[in-house]
Amino acid sequence: MSNTPDTDIAVRAYVDGHRAAFLDDLAEWLRIPSVSADPARADDVRRSAEWLAASLTATGFPVVETWPTAGAPAVFAEWPSDDPDAPTVLVYGHHDVQPAAREDGWHTEPFEPTVKDGRLYARGAADDKGQVFFHTLGVRAHLAATGRTAPAVNLKLIVEGEEESGSPNFAELIRAHADRLACDTVIVSDTGMWSEDTPTVCTGMRGLADCQIDLHGPDQDIHSGSFGGAVPNPATEAARLAAALHDADRRVAIPGFYDGVVELTDRERELFAELPFDEGAWLRSAHSHATLGEAGHTTLERIWARPTAEVNGIGGGYQGPGGKTIVPSYAQLKLSFRLVAGQDADKVELAVREWVAARIPDGIRHEITFGNATRPCLTPLDHPALQSLARAMGRAFGTKIRFTREGGSGPAADLQDVLGAPVLFLGISVPSDGWHAPNEKVELDLLLKGAETAAYLWGEFAENRPV
C-alpha cells in the first residue's frame, strides 16, 4: 500500500527539494514562443515539441515520440507499470500558446519568464506548459516516495501543438492512434480551480456549435421610399431571427434544442451553491452590469450546466455616418450554441437549419454554414476515478475538495468519444492567472501542489481501479 502518511511526507520532501531545478527547466521551455496561430512561429512550435520530448525522455519515460499532423506536431510518451493488472491513465495537455508581445500591455517580456512575489510570469506559464510540466515532477516524486522503478499505473501523455488554434487535427490524430492511446481514464491538465483558497475539481465542459447565416434579398441595395415596405428586407429578417432565439423565460426557442439534455441533480445544485460565489465580483470580471439568463437557474448553473444560444454578430446594410435610405441587399447573422451533456451537435445543427428555414419569407435566399462542432463531456460525481482524483487533490491541499464545471469548450470530448474513457480535469490555475491576456502567470505554490497531486494520484488509481 503506497498511500500512507509517510508517502505524503516523502512526496512533499521530494517536490520541495527539486523545486528550483523544476522551475529552471520550465523557464527554458517557456522561452520557446510556440504560437500555433502564427505561421511564422511554426519552427518554434516544432522546437517546443522537440524540447518536451527530450525532457520526457530525461524524466524516465521509456517511450517518447513526436507525432506529426497536418499542422503542428504532438508529443506522445508512455511509461508502463511493472504491475500487469495496473490501470492505464492518459494525460492530455498542449504545448502551443497564445500570441504575446510586450506592447500588448505586458510588464515583462512575455517569453522571458520572470518570478516575482511567488508568481511566474510568462506566456504559457498556466496555459498550458506549466500544467503539463508539473506531471514530470509528479511522477518522479511518486517513484521516489514509493520506491518504485515504474509508476503504479500505465502512464501515457499526449500533448498537442494546436489547441490554441482550435485543435483542427487533434480528433484525426487520436483516431489514427487510438490503439496507442487506449486507457481506462483521461486526465486533462488544461483547466483551473475556483480559487487559491477553494481547490476544486472540474467534472465537465460544454460543447460548442456555431454558424453563420447569410441572407440575400434584392439583387442590389434599393431605394427605401420607392420599394420599402413592399419587398422583404434581409436586415429585418436577420433581426427577427435574433429576436426569436429565446422565449420570455430566456430559454432557447428552437424546437428540439433541449432534446437529451442531462439535467442537474439536486446534489450538483447543492454543491454549486456551496461555492463562495460573489456575483458582484463576477459581474466586474464580465465587464457587465446585471445578470440575465434562463429562468429558474442560478448564474453558475447557467454558465456551467445549461445550453445557450448567443448572437455573436449581426450586420447588414449601411453602417456609415448619417443616413442612407435603402433596403439592403444582404445581411448576416453569426450564432453560437454551447451544448451540455446529452445534446447531439448534429441534431442541434439540423434543428437550427429547420428553424431558420421555417422563418425565412419568400424573396429571401439564405445560406447557413456551420463550423466544426465540439462535443460536451461530463463525468458523474460518483465515478470511482473522480473520487480518486478528489482524494489525491485533498491530500495535496489538505482541505475539502469541491466540484465545478467549465462553461467553455475544448477537445476533451474527442478523447472521451474516441477512447471511450471518462475524462477528469486536474488543473491548479486560478482566475487571476490571466489566460490569453497580458501578464499571464502561475502561482508557484499551486504549481507544486499540482505536482504533489499527480504524485498521489497514480497510487490512488492503482488501489482504487478507475472503472
C-alpha positions in Angstrom: 0.0 0.0 0.0 1.6 3.3 -1.1 -0.9 5.8 0.1 0.3 6.4 3.7 1.2 9.4 5.8 4.9 8.5 5.3 4.3 8.5 1.5 2.8 12.0 1.7 5.8 13.3 3.7 8.2 11.8 1.2 6.3 13.3 -1.8 6.3 16.8 -0.2 10.0 16.5 0.6 10.9 15.5 -3.0 8.8 18.2 -4.6 10.3 20.9 -2.3 13.8 19.6 -2.8 13.5 19.7 -6.6 11.6 23.0 -6.8 14.5 25.1 -8.1 15.6 22.6 -10.8 12.0 22.1 -11.9 11.3 25.8 -12.3 14.6 26.3 -14.2 13.6 23.6 -16.7 10.1 25.1 -17.1 11.5 28.5 -17.7 13.7 27.1 -20.5 10.6 25.6 -22.2 8.6 28.9 -21.7 11.2 30.8 -23.6 10.2 29.0 -26.8 7.5 31.1 -28.4 5.3 28.2 -29.6 2.4 30.3 -31.0 0.5 27.9 -33.2 -1.7 30.6 -34.7 1.3 32.4 -36.3 2.7 30.6 -39.4 6.0 32.5 -38.8 6.3 30.6 -35.5 5.9 27.1 -37.0 9.5 26.3 -36.4 9.2 27.4 -32.8 6.2 25.1 -32.3 8.2 22.2 -33.6 11.1 23.2 -31.4 8.7 23.2 -28.4 7.6 19.6 -29.2 11.2 18.5 -29.5 12.2 20.2 -26.2 9.3 18.4 -24.4 10.2 15.1 -26.0 13.8 15.4 -24.8 12.6 16.4 -21.3 10.2 13.5 -21.0 13.0 11.1 -22.0 15.2 12.7 -19.3 12.3 12.2 -16.8 12.5 8.5 -17.4 9.7 7.7 -19.9 11.0 4.7 -21.9 8.8 5.6 -24.9 8.7 9.1 -26.3 7.6 10.0 -29.8 6.8 13.1 -31.8 3.7 12.6 -33.8 3.3 14.8 -37.0 0.0 16.2 -38.1 -1.2 18.2 -41.0 -0.3 21.2 -38.8 1.9 21.3 -35.6 3.3 18.1 -34.0 2.1 16.4 -30.9 4.2 14.6 -28.3 3.3 11.1 -27.0 5.0 9.4 -24.1 4.4 6.1 -22.3 5.8 4.5 -19.1 4.3 1.0 -18.5 3.8 -0.1 -14.9 5.6 -3.2 -13.5 2.1 -4.4 -12.3 0.4 -6.4 -15.1 -3.0 -5.5 -13.6 -2.3 -1.8 -13.4 -4.9 0.6 -14.9 -3.9 2.8 -17.7 -4.1 6.6 -17.5 -3.7 9.1 -20.3 -2.7 12.7 -19.5 -3.7 15.4 -22.0 -2.3 18.9 -22.4 -0.9 21.2 -25.1 2.4 22.9 -25.7 1.3 25.7 -28.0 0.5 29.1 -26.6 -1.4 32.3 -27.5 0.3 35.2 -29.2 2.0 37.7 -26.9 4.1 40.9 -27.3 5.4 43.4 -24.9 3.3 46.2 -26.5 0.1 44.3 -25.7 0.5 45.5 -22.1 2.9 43.1 -20.6 5.0 44.4 -17.7 7.8 42.0 -18.7 8.9 40.2 -21.8 6.2 37.5 -22.4 8.8 34.9 -23.4 11.4 35.7 -20.8 10.0 34.1 -17.6 10.1 36.3 -14.5 9.5 35.3 -10.9 8.0 37.9 -8.6 6.2 37.6 -5.3 5.8 33.8 -5.7 4.4 34.0 -9.2 5.9 33.0 -12.5 5.1 35.4 -15.3 5.3 34.2 -18.9 3.1 33.2 -21.8 2.2 29.6 -21.2 3.0 29.6 -17.5 -0.5 28.5 -16.7 -2.0 27.8 -20.2 -0.7 25.2 -20.6 3.0 24.4 -20.3 3.2 24.8 -16.5 0.3 22.4 -16.0 1.7 19.9 -18.4 5.2 20.1 -16.9 4.1 19.5 -13.3 3.4 15.9 -14.3 7.2 15.3 -14.8 7.9 16.4 -11.2 4.8 14.5 -10.0 5.8 11.1 -11.5 9.4 11.5 -10.2 8.0 12.3 -6.7 5.7 9.3 -7.0 8.6 7.0 -7.7 10.9 8.4 -5.1 8.3 8.2 -2.3 7.2 4.7 -3.1 10.5 3.1 -4.1 9.1 2.1 -7.4 11.1 1.9 -10.6 7.9 2.4 -12.7 4.6 4.1 -12.0 1.8 2.4 -10.2 -0.3 2.9 -13.4 0.5 2.5 -17.1 1.1 6.2 -17.6 0.7 7.9 -21.0 0.9 11.5 -22.2 -0.5 13.2 -25.3 0.5 16.8 -25.6 -0.8 18.5 -28.8 0.5 21.6 -30.6 -2.6 23.2 -31.9 -5.1 23.7 -29.1 -4.8 27.5 -29.2 -5.8 27.2 -32.9 -8.9 25.1 -32.3 -7.3 21.6 -32.4 -8.1 21.2 -36.1 -6.1 18.0 -36.5 -6.5 16.5 -33.0 -9.5 14.3 -33.5 -8.0 12.8 -36.6 -4.7 12.2 -34.7 -6.3 10.4 -31.8 -8.5 8.3 -34.2 -5.3 7.3 -36.0 -3.5 6.3 -32.8 -6.5 5.1 -30.8 -4.8 1.8 -30.1 -1.7 3.5 -28.6 -3.8 5.9 -26.6 -6.2 3.3 -25.2 -6.8 3.9 -21.5 -9.1 3.5 -18.5 -9.1 7.2 -17.6 -8.1 10.5 -19.3 -6.7 13.3 -17.2 -6.9 16.8 -18.8 -4.5 19.2 -17.2 -5.6 22.3 -19.1 -8.1 23.8 -16.7 -8.3 25.6 -13.4 -9.7 25.8 -9.8 -12.2 28.1 -8.2 -9.6 30.0 -6.2 -6.4 29.6 -4.2 -8.4 29.0 -1.0 -11.1 26.8 -2.6 -9.4 24.0 -4.6 -11.8 22.3 -6.9 -12.1 19.5 -9.5 -14.0 20.2 -12.7 -16.4 17.5 -13.7 -17.3 18.6 -17.2 -17.2 21.1 -20.1 -19.8 22.3 -22.5 -19.7 21.6 -26.2 -19.9 24.2 -29.0 -21.6 24.6 -32.3 -21.5 27.8 -34.3 -22.9 29.0 -37.6 -23.1 32.0 -40.0 -26.4 32.8 -41.7 -26.2 34.8 -44.9 -29.4 36.4 -46.0 -29.8 37.7 -49.6 -32.8 39.9 -50.7 -32.8 42.4 -53.6 -30.1 41.9 -56.1 -28.7 45.3 -55.1 -29.4 47.9 -52.4 -32.6 49.7 -53.4 -34.5 52.9 -52.5 -36.5 52.5 -49.3 -39.1 55.1 -50.4 -39.7 53.5 -53.8 -39.6 49.9 -52.6 -39.5 49.7 -48.8 -42.5 48.0 -47.2 -43.2 46.1 -50.4 -40.3 43.7 -50.6 -38.5 41.6 -47.9 -35.6 43.2 -46.1 -32.7 40.8 -45.2 -31.5 43.1 -42.4 -35.0 43.0 -40.9 -35.1 39.2 -41.2 -31.7 38.9 -39.5 -33.1 41.0 -36.6 -36.3 38.9 -36.5 -34.2 35.7 -36.3 -32.0 37.1 -33.5 -35.1 38.2 -31.5 -36.8 34.9 -31.9 -33.9 32.9 -30.5 -35.3 33.0 -26.9 -38.7 32.9 -25.3 -39.9 35.1 -22.5 -38.1 32.9 -19.9 -34.8 33.2 -21.9 -35.0 29.6 -22.9 -33.8 28.8 -26.4 -36.9 28.7 -28.6 -35.6 26.4 -31.3 -37.8 23.2 -31.3 -35.8 20.1 -30.3 -32.9 22.1 -28.9 -33.2 20.7 -25.4 -33.7 17.1 -26.6 -31.5 14.7 -24.5 -30.2 17.4 -22.1 -28.8 15.8 -18.8 -30.4 17.9 -16.1 -28.6 18.9 -13.0 -29.2 16.6 -10.0 -30.2 18.1 -6.6 -26.8 17.2 -5.2 -25.0 19.0 -8.0 -27.1 22.1 -7.4 -26.3 21.9 -3.7 -22.5 21.6 -4.4 -22.6 24.6 -6.8 -24.4 26.6 -4.1 -21.7 25.8 -1.6 -19.1 27.7 -3.6 -18.2 31.2 -2.3 -19.7 32.9 -5.4 -19.6 36.7 -5.3 -22.0 37.8 -8.0 -20.8 41.4 -7.9 -17.1 40.4 -8.4 -18.2 38.0 -11.2 -20.0 40.8 -12.9 -16.9 43.0 -12.7 -14.8 40.3 -14.3 -17.5 40.0 -17.0 -17.4 43.8 -17.5 -21.2 43.7 -17.2 -23.8 45.4 -15.1 -26.5 42.8 -14.5 -27.1 39.1 -14.8 -29.7 37.7 -17.2 -30.4 34.2 -18.5 -32.7 31.2 -18.4 -35.3 31.5 -15.6 -35.1 29.0 -12.7 -31.3 28.7 -12.7 -28.5 30.5 -10.9 -25.7 32.2 -12.6 -23.3 29.3 -12.1 -25.8 26.8 -13.3 -26.4 28.9 -16.4 -22.7 29.1 -17.4 -21.7 25.5 -16.4 -24.7 23.2 -16.9 -27.3 24.8 -19.2 -27.1 25.1 -23.0 -27.2 28.5 -24.6 -27.7 30.4 -27.8 -25.8 33.6 -28.4 -25.8 36.2 -31.1 -22.1 36.8 -31.8 -22.6 39.3 -34.6 -25.3 40.9 -36.7 -25.0 43.2 -39.6 -26.2 44.4 -43.0 -26.9 47.5 -44.9 -25.5 50.9 -44.5 -23.2 51.4 -41.5 -21.5 54.7 -42.3 -22.2 58.2 -40.9 -25.5 59.8 -41.4 -28.4 58.1 -43.1 -28.8 56.2 -46.3 -32.4 55.3 -47.0 -32.1 51.8 -48.6 -33.4 48.3 -48.4 -30.1 46.4 -48.2 -29.4 43.5 -50.5 -27.6 41.5 -47.8 -27.4 40.8 -44.1 -25.5 38.4 -41.9 -26.1 36.7 -38.5 -23.5 34.8 -36.5 -24.7 32.4 -33.8 -23.0 30.1 -31.3 -24.6 27.4 -29.2 -23.0 26.0 -26.0 -24.1 22.4 -25.5 -24.3 20.2 -22.4 -24.2 16.5 -21.8 -26.9 14.6 -23.7 -27.1 17.0 -26.6 -26.0 15.9 -30.0 -24.3 18.6 -32.1 -25.5 17.1 -35.4 -29.1 17.1 -34.2 -28.7 20.7 -32.9 -27.4 21.7 -36.4 -30.4 20.1 -38.1 -32.8 21.8 -35.6 -31.3 25.2 -36.3 -31.4 24.7 -40.1 -35.1 23.7 -39.9 -36.0 26.6 -37.6 -34.3 29.2 -39.8 -35.9 27.7 -43.0 -39.3 27.9 -41.4 -38.9 31.6 -40.5 -37.5 33.0 -43.7 -40.1 34.6 -46.1 -40.3 34.2 -49.8 -37.9 36.5 -51.6 -35.0 35.9 -49.1 -32.4 33.4 -50.1 -30.4 32.1 -47.2 -27.3 30.0 -46.6 -26.1 28.5 -43.3 -22.5 27.5 -42.7 -21.6 25.5 -39.6 -18.1 25.2 -38.2 -16.6 22.0 -36.7 -18.6 21.2 -33.5 -17.1 20.4 -30.1 -18.9 17.8 -28.1 -19.8 18.3 -24.4 -18.3 15.9 -21.8 -19.4 15.1 -18.2 -18.1 12.7 -15.5 -20.7 11.8 -12.9 -19.9 12.8 -9.3 -19.9 9.2 -8.1 -17.5 7.9 -10.7 -14.6 6.0 -8.9 -12.0 7.8 -11.0 -13.3 11.2 -10.0 -13.4 10.2 -6.3 -9.7 9.1 -6.6 -8.8 12.4 -8.1 -10.6 14.3 -5.3 -8.8 12.3 -2.7 -5.4 12.9 -4.2 -6.0 16.6 -4.5 -7.3 16.7 -0.9 -4.1 15.1 0.3 -2.0 17.7 -1.6 -4.1 20.8 -0.4 -5.0 19.5 3.0 -8.6 20.6 2.7 -12.0 19.6 1.3 -12.2 19.5 -2.5 -15.3 20.9 -4.1 -16.6 20.4 -7.6 -17.2 22.7 -10.5 -17.8 22.6 -14.3 -16.4 24.7 -17.1 -18.5 26.9 -19.2 -16.1 26.8 -22.1 -15.3 24.1 -24.6 -12.2 22.1 -25.6 -11.0 18.8 -27.2 -11.7 16.7 -24.1 -14.9 15.3 -25.6 -12.9 14.0 -28.6 -10.8 12.0 -26.2 -13.9 10.7 -24.4 -15.7 9.7 -27.6 -12.8 8.1 -29.4 -11.2 6.3 -26.5 -14.4 5.5 -24.6 -12.9 6.6 -21.3 -14.1 9.0 -18.6 -12.4 12.4 -18.7 -11.2 14.1 -15.5 -9.8 17.5 -15.0 -6.7 18.2 -12.9 -5.8 21.8 -13.0 -4.3 24.2 -10.5 -4.7 27.5 -12.3 -6.8 30.3 -10.7 -8.8 33.0 -12.5 -6.2 35.7 -11.8 -3.7 33.8 -13.9 -4.9 35.7 -17.0 -5.0 33.1 -19.7 -4.7 34.7 -23.1 -4.2 38.1 -21.5 -1.1 40.2 -20.9 0.9 39.3 -17.8 -0.2 35.6 -17.7 1.2 34.0 -14.6 1.0 30.9 -12.4 1.1 30.7 -8.6 4.3 28.7 -7.9 2.9 27.2 -4.7 -0.2 25.9 -6.6 2.0 24.6 -9.4 3.9 22.5 -6.9 0.6 21.3 -5.4 -0.3 20.1 -8.9 2.9 18.0 -9.0 2.0 16.7 -5.5 -1.5 15.8 -6.6 -0.2 13.9 -9.6 2.3 12.0 -7.3 -0.6 10.8 -5.1 -3.0 10.2 -8.0 -1.2 7.2 -9.5 -1.3 5.3 -6.2 -4.9 6.2 -5.7 -5.8 4.9 -9.2 -3.8 1.7 -8.7 -5.5 0.9 -5.4 -9.0 2.0 -6.5 -9.0 1.0 -10.1 -11.0 3.6 -12.1 -13.6 1.6 -13.9 
